[in-house]
């Protein structure tokens, strides 16, 4: 089974009830009579425990007539809803549209903003089990960082996944709002990621020095000084390029997207 990433940090989130925070005007939710504060219990008889569970169900049924079970002021109501059908702008749908000869795909839309309160619990392990879990988490994070970096290099992952200090600070603030344990866990995650980056075979990084030592071990002589100077400049250029790209992504993600 897939690990819960929060559980590996000694944390677990318990989802509260899914609640309608806002009903958009002229939407399927408004026409059905849904109100802000309604608690969502079930969709077509299937219990709803997560907000994204309802979102997926609605998106998969454009134009459908469905029944939404809600709780309002202590009473349980069965509300008939006619789901709106809107153009599906997801990346997968766009690809299917191209493959299908231009026929636009649609997705269901309810027109309601959802919210879900969460409660955080501490997962307590025995000392040896906690040590083993910590080691496994360091390994998993290192492997994940290398895989993501490799996918970005070969074009399988977007370079927009690269984040810089602004995004790190933003997420650190969000983690701190959850408490000191998520904050420390996030700092550990950043530390491991930076450690993996530092071991890459790029001159000026520790991984570059290890590469020099390996070359010296295999050839029996050190890398010539003039080659080291050239490689140092190449390494600095690579670091500056990555830093500039990360800062550009930060500004685009945190500021331009909000304007």
ABEGO torsion letter per residue (X at the ends): XBBBAAAAAGBBBBBBBBBBABBBBGBAAAAAGBBBGBBBABBGGBBBABAAAAAAAAAABBGBBBBBBBBBGGBBBBBBBBBBBBBBABAAAAAAAAAAGGBBBBBBBAGBBBBBBBBBBBBBBBAAAAAAAAAAAAAAAAAAAAAAAAAAAAGABBAAABBBAAAAAAAAAAAAAAEAAAAAAAAAAAAAAAAAAAABBBBGBAAAAAAAAAAAAAAGBBBBAAAAAAAAAAAAAAAAAAAAAAAAAAAAAAAAAAX
